[in-house]
Amino acid sequence: MTIRYSINGGAEQVETAETLPWTKDYPVYDRLTSYVIVEGTPVCAIIMDGNRLVDLGTDVNATCSFAYWG
C-alpha cells in the first residue's frame, strides 16, 4: 500500500510498500487537522485515543480526515 498523510497542515508525507494495518501515532495538539489517503484499498479509519473512531472512508483509494479545535 501507498499511504499519504499530513498532520497539522504540515507537508504531505508518503510511505510506500506499507502493510496493513498501518498506524501512525502523534501527540495531541490544542488544534489538529489531519488526513490519510490509502491508495489501492477501499477502507481507511482514523481512531483517536486508541478506541474512538472519528472517520471511516470506504471508497476506492479511501480518504479519511479529522479536525479538532479544543
JOHU-V786807 format. One line per field, one symbol per residue. ss: DSSP state (~ for helix, > for strand, _ for the rest). psi: psi as a letter, one per 20 degrees, with the letter a starting at -180 (. if undefined). burial: I if it has 16 or more other ideal C-beta (glycine too) atoms within 10 Angstrom, else O. A space follows every 10 residues. Layout:
BEGIN
ss=???
psi=???
burial=???
END
This chain:
BEGIN
ss=_>>>>>>___ __>>>_____ __________ >>>>>>>>>_ ___>>>>>__ _>>>>>>___ __>>>>>>>_
psi=qpppqqpljr qpqpprkqqq qpqoqqqprh pppqqppopj qjpqqppqki iopiqppkrp lqpqqqqpo.
burial=OOIIIOIOOO OOOOOOOOOO OOOOOOOOOO OIOIIIIIOO OOOIOIOOOO OOOOIOIOOO OIOIOOOOOO
END
